[in-house]
Amino acid sequence: MATRHYIPIFPLPDLALFPNTLLPLHIFEPRYRAMVTDCLARDRRLALVGLKPGYDGDYAGRPDVHEVAGLGRIVKCERLATGRFNILLKGEVRVRIERELPSDTLYRLVQSVELEDAGAERDTVPPLLDEVKRACRRILEAVRRATPEMEETLAAAAAPGILCDQVASAVIPSPAVRQALLEELDVERRLRRLLAELENLLQHLKGR
């Protein structure tokens, strides 16, 4: 049976939270300061969800958000003297928002269902994963951002879906592509899309 969650959402433009990745956030709006306070008193979970284009006129209200979001847990939190927070969010799973819930809170609450990867066991996946690793290393070398931590990630025997998400989170700059990769549940197709984007990025870097 699918696992459902009743959770607050943090709608943000241009960001995506992938499973098994870390995202630092500075929380300053009153409604989201209230959300973090409540999350800390419960299970520390919230969903980061991307805003759809055209949100500008309704940002203070309830602008449209993408259906697929990243459910994460607050693993570190610094409460500042101003009432603001610095938090570190760890992505746990993908979720699909099924409906928004009535609420008397300043922030929004939703019902969501967990999403699972598929297709990771196909024979075509390991060679694709190797290509993604090579392309990622070339990009990091080209921009001089290769680090021991990233090399450790690429060398680890992580599941294909996990490594794909970690590379997408660290390397892909386009918000639209990141959202598309977040929404893709088929691991082989996700790897192929990621590889194509990495190759495009490499060509762009060569042409600078």
C-alpha beads as a LAMMPS data file, in Angstrom:
LAMMPS data file: protein, C-alpha beads

208 atoms
207 bonds

1 atom types
1 bond types

-500.0 500.0 xlo xhi
-500.0 500.0 ylo yhi
-500.0 500.0 zlo zhi

Masses

1 110.0

Atoms # bond

1 1 1 0.000 0.000 0.000
2 1 1 1.278 3.462 -0.888
3 1 1 2.631 5.538 1.993
4 1 1 0.852 8.840 2.476
5 1 1 2.004 11.902 4.354
6 1 1 0.168 14.949 5.648
7 1 1 2.862 17.579 5.555
8 1 1 3.585 21.289 5.205
9 1 1 4.960 22.481 1.900
10 1 1 7.660 25.068 1.291
11 1 1 7.080 26.439 -2.231
12 1 1 10.199 27.966 -3.749
13 1 1 11.145 29.049 -7.268
14 1 1 14.042 27.383 -9.078
15 1 1 14.817 24.745 -6.438
16 1 1 14.323 20.987 -6.256
17 1 1 15.060 18.680 -3.347
18 1 1 16.274 15.246 -4.461
19 1 1 16.339 12.179 -2.216
20 1 1 19.691 11.536 -0.512
21 1 1 20.902 15.116 -0.959
22 1 1 21.365 18.032 1.427
23 1 1 19.989 21.532 0.922
24 1 1 20.842 24.509 3.184
25 1 1 18.076 27.105 3.510
26 1 1 17.709 30.465 5.224
27 1 1 14.173 30.902 6.555
28 1 1 13.057 34.507 6.983
29 1 1 9.375 34.878 6.019
30 1 1 7.031 34.782 9.056
31 1 1 4.840 31.998 7.628
32 1 1 7.822 29.739 7.016
33 1 1 9.397 30.577 10.357
34 1 1 6.124 29.337 11.858
35 1 1 6.320 26.249 9.642
36 1 1 9.853 25.405 10.812
37 1 1 8.870 25.934 14.446
38 1 1 5.962 23.506 14.034
39 1 1 8.088 20.992 12.090
40 1 1 10.688 20.946 14.856
41 1 1 7.943 20.193 17.364
42 1 1 6.722 17.257 15.259
43 1 1 8.738 14.932 13.019
44 1 1 10.939 17.615 11.360
45 1 1 9.526 16.787 7.923
46 1 1 8.377 19.137 5.173
47 1 1 8.138 19.027 1.393
48 1 1 10.031 21.460 -0.793
49 1 1 8.039 22.032 -3.965
50 1 1 8.751 24.132 -7.032
51 1 1 6.550 27.054 -8.037
52 1 1 5.084 26.938 -11.535
53 1 1 5.843 29.843 -13.902
54 1 1 3.634 32.883 -13.355
55 1 1 3.696 32.703 -9.577
56 1 1 4.920 36.297 -9.138
57 1 1 1.514 37.931 -8.808
58 1 1 0.325 35.473 -6.170
59 1 1 3.503 34.639 -4.270
60 1 1 2.060 35.837 -0.962
61 1 1 -1.051 33.710 -1.500
62 1 1 -1.395 30.190 -2.856
63 1 1 0.383 30.104 -6.231
64 1 1 0.350 26.951 -8.332
65 1 1 3.040 24.418 -7.477
66 1 1 4.357 21.330 -9.241
67 1 1 2.714 18.029 -8.362
68 1 1 5.982 16.231 -7.604
69 1 1 8.023 17.461 -4.653
70 1 1 10.913 16.368 -2.468
71 1 1 10.052 15.300 1.063
72 1 1 12.863 16.107 3.459
73 1 1 13.771 16.142 7.121
74 1 1 15.414 19.020 8.983
75 1 1 18.705 17.508 10.170
76 1 1 20.313 20.721 11.421
77 1 1 18.756 23.930 12.633
78 1 1 20.154 27.224 13.893
79 1 1 17.648 29.626 15.410
80 1 1 18.903 33.204 15.036
81 1 1 18.312 36.064 17.457
82 1 1 16.129 37.734 14.807
83 1 1 13.695 34.801 14.817
84 1 1 14.995 33.547 11.507
85 1 1 16.411 30.058 10.949
86 1 1 19.273 28.459 9.082
87 1 1 18.299 24.870 8.390
88 1 1 19.799 21.899 6.593
89 1 1 17.227 19.778 4.824
90 1 1 17.977 16.163 3.876
91 1 1 15.936 14.767 1.016
92 1 1 14.255 11.452 1.796
93 1 1 11.743 10.556 -0.939
94 1 1 9.827 11.888 -3.902
95 1 1 6.156 12.570 -3.254
96 1 1 3.189 13.453 -5.425
97 1 1 0.827 16.056 -3.998
98 1 1 -2.692 14.639 -4.127
99 1 1 -4.617 17.524 -2.594
100 1 1 -4.221 20.608 -0.480
101 1 1 -5.715 20.401 3.003
102 1 1 -7.788 23.058 4.760
103 1 1 -5.684 24.663 7.435
104 1 1 -5.655 27.568 9.870
105 1 1 -1.854 27.809 9.688
106 1 1 0.033 30.569 7.914
107 1 1 1.639 27.946 5.662
108 1 1 0.071 25.337 3.374
109 1 1 -0.561 21.680 4.199
110 1 1 -1.026 18.856 1.701
111 1 1 -1.767 15.181 1.428
112 1 1 0.964 13.449 -0.534
113 1 1 1.907 9.928 -1.573
114 1 1 5.432 8.505 -1.774
115 1 1 6.806 7.674 -5.234
116 1 1 9.177 4.801 -5.944
117 1 1 11.906 4.339 -8.558
118 1 1 11.467 1.744 -11.286
119 1 1 13.695 0.177 -13.941
120 1 1 16.980 0.257 -12.020
121 1 1 17.535 -3.482 -12.501
122 1 1 17.776 -3.370 -16.316
123 1 1 21.054 -4.461 -17.943
124 1 1 21.244 -1.125 -19.755
125 1 1 21.563 0.820 -16.507
126 1 1 25.182 0.073 -15.354
127 1 1 26.792 1.253 -18.646
128 1 1 24.661 4.413 -18.534
129 1 1 25.742 5.018 -14.965
130 1 1 29.411 4.748 -15.969
131 1 1 28.866 7.290 -18.763
132 1 1 27.182 9.689 -16.333
133 1 1 30.123 9.401 -13.929
134 1 1 32.650 10.116 -16.707
135 1 1 30.689 13.121 -17.973
136 1 1 30.296 14.478 -14.452
137 1 1 34.023 14.200 -13.764
138 1 1 34.826 16.034 -17.008
139 1 1 32.461 18.863 -16.105
140 1 1 33.858 19.231 -12.599
141 1 1 37.387 19.320 -13.990
142 1 1 36.390 21.894 -16.620
143 1 1 34.933 24.264 -14.029
144 1 1 37.601 23.397 -11.446
145 1 1 35.055 22.229 -8.904
146 1 1 36.288 18.680 -8.465
147 1 1 36.417 17.892 -4.755
148 1 1 37.288 14.808 -2.703
149 1 1 33.654 14.728 -1.515
150 1 1 32.272 14.634 -5.061
151 1 1 34.839 12.043 -6.140
152 1 1 33.821 9.948 -3.164
153 1 1 30.189 10.228 -4.278
154 1 1 31.034 9.151 -7.822
155 1 1 33.188 6.259 -6.628
156 1 1 30.640 4.963 -4.112
157 1 1 28.601 1.873 -4.930
158 1 1 25.353 3.807 -4.631
159 1 1 22.144 2.627 -6.258
160 1 1 21.769 4.078 -9.788
161 1 1 18.767 6.213 -8.863
162 1 1 20.554 7.657 -5.840
163 1 1 23.711 8.560 -7.763
164 1 1 21.635 10.081 -10.549
165 1 1 19.844 12.313 -8.056
166 1 1 23.073 13.342 -6.339
167 1 1 24.703 14.313 -9.629
168 1 1 21.608 16.186 -10.795
169 1 1 21.472 18.109 -7.519
170 1 1 25.158 19.027 -7.638
171 1 1 25.720 19.747 -11.330
172 1 1 22.549 20.588 -13.301
173 1 1 21.876 24.357 -13.279
174 1 1 18.511 24.525 -15.094
175 1 1 15.489 24.597 -12.741
176 1 1 13.234 23.137 -15.467
177 1 1 15.591 20.206 -16.072
178 1 1 16.001 19.576 -12.358
179 1 1 12.225 19.448 -11.968
180 1 1 11.937 17.079 -14.947
181 1 1 14.547 14.790 -13.399
182 1 1 12.721 14.911 -10.078
183 1 1 9.505 13.858 -11.801
184 1 1 11.091 10.970 -13.760
185 1 1 10.586 7.747 -11.820
186 1 1 12.091 5.394 -14.418
187 1 1 15.783 5.233 -13.485
188 1 1 16.982 4.341 -16.990
189 1 1 15.111 7.263 -18.548
190 1 1 16.321 9.563 -15.763
191 1 1 19.936 8.533 -16.419
192 1 1 19.538 9.063 -20.167
193 1 1 18.069 12.533 -19.634
194 1 1 20.812 13.393 -17.150
195 1 1 23.530 12.154 -19.512
196 1 1 22.119 14.251 -22.371
197 1 1 22.084 17.338 -20.143
198 1 1 25.642 16.694 -18.957
199 1 1 26.847 16.344 -22.541
200 1 1 25.076 19.593 -23.492
201 1 1 26.723 21.308 -20.547
202 1 1 30.127 19.978 -21.606
203 1 1 29.647 21.350 -25.125
204 1 1 28.658 24.718 -23.685
205 1 1 31.759 24.787 -21.482
206 1 1 34.002 23.907 -24.441
207 1 1 32.486 26.738 -26.467
208 1 1 33.084 29.437 -23.874

Bonds

1 1 1 2
2 1 2 3
3 1 3 4
4 1 4 5
5 1 5 6
6 1 6 7
7 1 7 8
8 1 8 9
9 1 9 10
10 1 10 11
11 1 11 12
12 1 12 13
13 1 13 14
14 1 14 15
15 1 15 16
16 1 16 17
17 1 17 18
18 1 18 19
19 1 19 20
20 1 20 21
21 1 21 22
22 1 22 23
23 1 23 24
24 1 24 25
25 1 25 26
26 1 26 27
27 1 27 28
28 1 28 29
29 1 29 30
30 1 30 31
31 1 31 32
32 1 32 33
33 1 33 34
34 1 34 35
35 1 35 36
36 1 36 37
37 1 37 38
38 1 38 39
39 1 39 40
40 1 40 41
41 1 41 42
42 1 42 43
43 1 43 44
44 1 44 45
45 1 45 46
46 1 46 47
47 1 47 48
48 1 48 49
49 1 49 50
50 1 50 51
51 1 51 52
52 1 52 53
53 1 53 54
54 1 54 55
55 1 55 56
56 1 56 57
57 1 57 58
58 1 58 59
59 1 59 60
60 1 60 61
61 1 61 62
62 1 62 63
63 1 63 64
64 1 64 65
65 1 65 66
66 1 66 67
67 1 67 68
68 1 68 69
69 1 69 70
70 1 70 71
71 1 71 72
72 1 72 73
73 1 73 74
74 1 74 75
75 1 75 76
76 1 76 77
77 1 77 78
78 1 78 79
79 1 79 80
80 1 80 81
81 1 81 82
82 1 82 83
83 1 83 84
84 1 84 85
85 1 85 86
86 1 86 87
87 1 87 88
88 1 88 89
89 1 89 90
90 1 90 91
91 1 91 92
92 1 92 93
93 1 93 94
94 1 94 95
95 1 95 96
96 1 96 97
97 1 97 98
98 1 98 99
99 1 99 100
100 1 100 101
101 1 101 102
102 1 102 103
103 1 103 104
104 1 104 105
105 1 105 106
106 1 106 107
107 1 107 108
108 1 108 109
109 1 109 110
110 1 110 111
111 1 111 112
112 1 112 113
113 1 113 114
114 1 114 115
115 1 115 116
116 1 116 117
117 1 117 118
118 1 118 119
119 1 119 120
120 1 120 121
121 1 121 122
122 1 122 123
123 1 123 124
124 1 124 125
125 1 125 126
126 1 126 127
127 1 127 128
128 1 128 129
129 1 129 130
130 1 130 131
131 1 131 132
132 1 132 133
133 1 133 134
134 1 134 135
135 1 135 136
136 1 136 137
137 1 137 138
138 1 138 139
139 1 139 140
140 1 140 141
141 1 141 142
142 1 142 143
143 1 143 144
144 1 144 145
145 1 145 146
146 1 146 147
147 1 147 148
148 1 148 149
149 1 149 150
150 1 150 151
151 1 151 152
152 1 152 153
153 1 153 154
154 1 154 155
155 1 155 156
156 1 156 157
157 1 157 158
158 1 158 159
159 1 159 160
160 1 160 161
161 1 161 162
162 1 162 163
163 1 163 164
164 1 164 165
165 1 165 166
166 1 166 167
167 1 167 168
168 1 168 169
169 1 169 170
170 1 170 171
171 1 171 172
172 1 172 173
173 1 173 174
174 1 174 175
175 1 175 176
176 1 176 177
177 1 177 178
178 1 178 179
179 1 179 180
180 1 180 181
181 1 181 182
182 1 182 183
183 1 183 184
184 1 184 185
185 1 185 186
186 1 186 187
187 1 187 188
188 1 188 189
189 1 189 190
190 1 190 191
191 1 191 192
192 1 192 193
193 1 193 194
194 1 194 195
195 1 195 196
196 1 196 197
197 1 197 198
198 1 198 199
199 1 199 200
200 1 200 201
201 1 201 202
202 1 202 203
203 1 203 204
204 1 204 205
205 1 205 206
206 1 206 207
207 1 207 208
